[in-house]
Amino acid sequence: MNSGIFSTIGWNDILQYLFLMVYAITVLSTVFAIVMEKRDPHKTLAWVLLILLVPILGIVWYLVFGQNYRKRKMFSRKGLIDLARIRALSEDQLLDLSNRTFHKNSALAGSLNIIKLLLKNSKALLTQHNRVDILNDGLATFEAMLSALERAEHHIHLDFFKIADDEIGNQVRRILVRKAREGVKVRIIYDDVGSWHLTRRYIRTLREAGAEILPFMPVRFPYFTSKVNFRNHRKILVIDGKVGFVGGLNIADKYLKGTRRFPFWRDTHLRLEGEAVRSLQTVFITDWYFVSGEIITHRKKYFPDYQVEETNYVQITASGPDSDWANIMQAFFVAITNARKNIYITTPYFSPNESILTALVTAALRGVDVRIILPYYSDSTVSYWNSVSYVTELLEAGIRVFLYKKGFIHAKLLMVDGTFSTVGSANMDMRSFDIDFEVNALIYSRKITARLESTFEEDMKNSVEVNFRSWKERPRRKKIMESLARMLGPLY
């Protein structure tokens, strides 16, 4: 007696057929979703190829690392009352840009496009009365930070990618514990991935003293695994709403003493006083709302009237999946395309998107003096090979490339035409442009830019310039490593 088709093909065949159907639908629907995101074609192609060639691994990798949270609005600033006030102030400043005062200042006049862009894309207010101190190594930075912490009277706000339970980390912790016990309000945000090794004891002693310390997007499997790739890379310290710090250093010994592999660690940080600190405070308060749900009020205490006599025009801008636009990348792009004389860049990780790479190459081809300092040795193998994979294109366009040999260079600097400069947490790479939460200070000052250029010239002396002829003759194995790392660039 015929029992039907099932007896003919068997249950194993049916299950195998169903599995293949589900498998094919999952792969194709994932590819369709990626294509429909309309992101950068190179990034789209990289993800599609990965999923088609290695489907299971590719889909898992995409779910963890590949989703576009800026477009999906997964990170919201709703509930922050002061955002409406900031929006109104930025619109007022856009109207005031026609004022003759701005055009009398050559640094401002040459950077009006950047100023307007940041007022529109991130509501980044242009501040005038600021003191800007440049800190070019860990010793100067931590001395200034510790001194400011000791003087805190009302509040201390820290927002760092990495806080380590080491010598300098514990020196900071001891001050924070003492200040919290004295009644100073201490709030701390640490990135859960960047501060992966931060001990429970470190956190417990702070909380027991009355400090509030929270992780940024804690990674707890299986929850939040889709957000593990989106990290808070910012480095912010605000004290009493009067003094602020922003730049490239985290709170860890290696930024002060280096490591066994890198005995010298070169970085740049800024100490700010004046109106720009209010903008830095706004970024912290936004992050605090995100991690805690608390809206910090008492405007007069957290945004005090604190005037300095010096005049340095500064905009503080933050970018990340919580912003509508890639604010920092757009500012870099406009600065580069506006350049007339020179562009100087220092970055530890160089993986530009097509827009930035084209802007740099085009600037060099039209006669702008473009120089880039990269590490000779890196703390990340993939990042190193990815960075140097761009060297040939840069050299062909006439861009001068220098590899820093004194130690590891971790500074993130951009200087244009002697009038504009920016220091912050953002690297010149796709991760900083699209994925991580970053913050930068953009400075419109000949005096400050000249100081940063002086540091850049000193760094060039501690570097070796890449010779085009020698570079073309490098071993084939290095070229292969560069090509492989370049393919991975859009994926990490």
Steps between C-alpha positions, in 0.01 A plus 500: 500500500640839402535727804550807283779730409646503853586130476666565166736782598522443875477732799875574501472631144205717597678646802810562292291673235327720760833588659642605163190709431525680836875538451459652153218732611707621799807571286305672223287707740812615683665599172181682397490688831863610456443620145189692605697692765660697213828543683843551343523264195840367607369412844182348354700285257736386776211385719316332212810307391575393857146367550489322163844342540478414871126518574473394864806690619409796278148533636617476862774755430249734338251473787774583750709752307323612186168665580451869425362648820518862383237431234291283730495767773578240766672759717264784590554833675128543569430640844789744515336835565810706424521371142222736395690788657822398322312472171366852540844638586659331198237650272572843649871453432433408139325833461785682675763359262421788267627738769815685395678392821549149362641623173762716673655185649698328224489160673122520522451645153691209346301243696144629473394193303613270782335716766170508311514127432541414869228741604267319260598135535568484876386833647861553609511853640790725409662624823733798519645555847720199564840409633653204318803316642664234283624191689734294286575198717361293783704671770370849416145372451469303823670773704242747372211259554601406855550865590153587368342207683654613828337843457149365432234657722160410353521219242732276300386342172715233334417327172780272377539208262758337725552525874761257631549357848870590497725763658358812334149355503518450874651843554192644327272265697640609836433867420150419379423300816623783722309764305180295505526466878548877524166550326618563142264338249702242306357340185705255293429330167734228380469299180418140583724361225782754523514452879443125481759429771378763746459308826189475715707620795586822316134568422378395847731737690377792291134415556551448872646852519187643333626531141273394216676280245326333206614300196418612148291232327601201714558187295308220668446193285267432339366853551659804335723283281373691196637821653842375607660670200365846589730633769538829684849608393470847657743641755332771704571650841298799626556654842252746655388599150807724480791277393484232233730248337464335160740312273654161436617371839318244712557443872764227497871465572599440139398855409743623765783245497456321171523122478775241469462515122451879490709663775385842376134582435431826310154648539326836508231626736347843564421681823219750448361784706212724397192471285609181318478309829122549490489317168715221639266481797203462263664198337555340841143571613371341178708188565391492865137510394567210264659276766286599799174650374564798731468856373750720683337829596618803708631688196679768706704240686592291198524789252638780718581847371877466478686748281859498381674796340670310220337477158519167321207391285409136569220264399446170681332239282406143575411227254384143510196279444302754708559780246305551179818564300864394507583839652873466555565333165305775323705767680823324394374484141414871482831600664697291249306620195530863616878479547711737293853466642556198721336205676681324787354178645610277786303182562584159649244324280449609140209341316319783319175456316490578129393862559789587730757314288383677184504838679860446615621380161321784321647758739852373435448493123390863501818605679415487871786381722353185660698313766389203708671343802418133569659256748807307388387231744139453610318345794260331255629274221191521279474878547867543410476305173173670414656843560808442286287352222413860408859623483551426131195707399609784726854506362379486140298818563802678649398467866797470736470210743705471819524195727558589867786297651563646846220292650130463434320811381138503617423871441207594277570836334393693192638845414410703191653820360635613837154618609297189581579199717318220675593272790284227643423131521421441130753320283516547125320172443163350418437380855529851641297641211207257514501267798652637821377785719765773465559860608736763355592860569522709181714810544507812284818669618834578337673491838373154603545355152860628492572318827356177363699543178815538708422167666434349157842616378663345807319173430625507140856517635429179693363333187635354181354630175380232260698495176277419203761296312592291804135456592414357157775241546373368836461119523198335341394348833451851639285595203287191559459589869395853401243372250346257749480766772355752253212261427426476872507878542128562436405212731658615826 
